[in-house]
């Protein structure tokens, strides 16, 4: 039995059940409420967003961040204008590309715990599936206190239960995991490879990370980076914006 913010583990064969403590439920409610505040503002301007990862699944910790993601943003200007209109202050703005193959994204950091992210290029199907793989929840699901299936960084499938969740390794169960999550097998294999490699070699940093100056826009920086970097230029040429 293990006791911490997530409560205790009760083992049943290879499917341990994690029973959440009162502290865990309270923290989950707080984090979801803070995510919903941002999502409400975006939703009022017809900007669809999701929250993904542990906040969507429910297996949060004190270190959990809130990343509100807009899958199909009209433009960064509209997003920033909406935030300004509602008096939401912005700590910093960053363009990030994890690897040369992954989509380049914009990040608007509201505070140390909350950010809004969005793609600056068209997402490949496998990249769209990344969010479903980890678990994603809409504003309405947060309001209804629903938790979703998803895979954590340990490659454990998190299945919500009334008391907490049941977790199962997806290693050796990649095809079944793809079916239950409604994603492609390629997505599961990609994430397994990436996360296992990170466990082996550790975090290796990101391919591109560029903080914006006050007078710069995300689109302006994307254009500059594409001019300077052949890999970004190829990605834009192949998939477009």
Steps between C-alpha positions, in 0.01 A plus 500: 500500500630844403370823656553850355291769328352232274382291795578129519557211263304177533644226280278261310725281284660733240234772531570701814221732609606839629254639754514879517524684829285802596805717434528357149132564420533854630809572289336350191196723548723808537708425190194423290332820617803704397506329160127561453544873570730532197290267284183697580662820373605330177165326460311831523689610188429169322856373546476127570757372747587188696707426807714189483713267706457434871237772548281328240569153644491598868837360613643842583780590741630819660725543194219479241483790256192625316546503122190618316535402134322650199504240218387738224575863591408768243809709582717588797379861477140394570607290799705780651227754431244283683729467803567873507127574470434290812789649697713186495864598547769313308831411661683408179452368146716226351531309172602138559574203278588182691676324209547574127216258422242638745273797443624842605268654761430825673481518880340786689604469865245658731682408818738230624221241505281594203566541130311498172659311210406474134657370179658748259491240222255229399520200729569157358231240587740334744558835674126556539481158661770590757240687705251212497785264589577696816134574564319821413191663644271776373355783705166319525675187632674706768167653602344155519798379708580229247842339485634326193720210400859581412860385526744664741878551463565160659309344208219395734142512376300698756136388525290719733294334775264658756774474766798595280638299212627162385831493313639247254821493300453542126829326415406191303144633476557771239230384257238463772597841640453661158150354475385600848631856456373537145841590356721344236748227583772726356419759765539247782825364358636852452425602859639172641823553307530866604429442869721192526784692335454785746521253790825366354681821402308757705357828377703632208350848469294634214592562136371859499412730790465870426344751738315786332574865558203729579482631141523156335220268392505121480450511125789745461737271693382193309588675174845596633572149627393345170738733316788411734435130554472250210328237718219741592479613139457139384232437761305807388538411133384140549208554740422869456350721769 
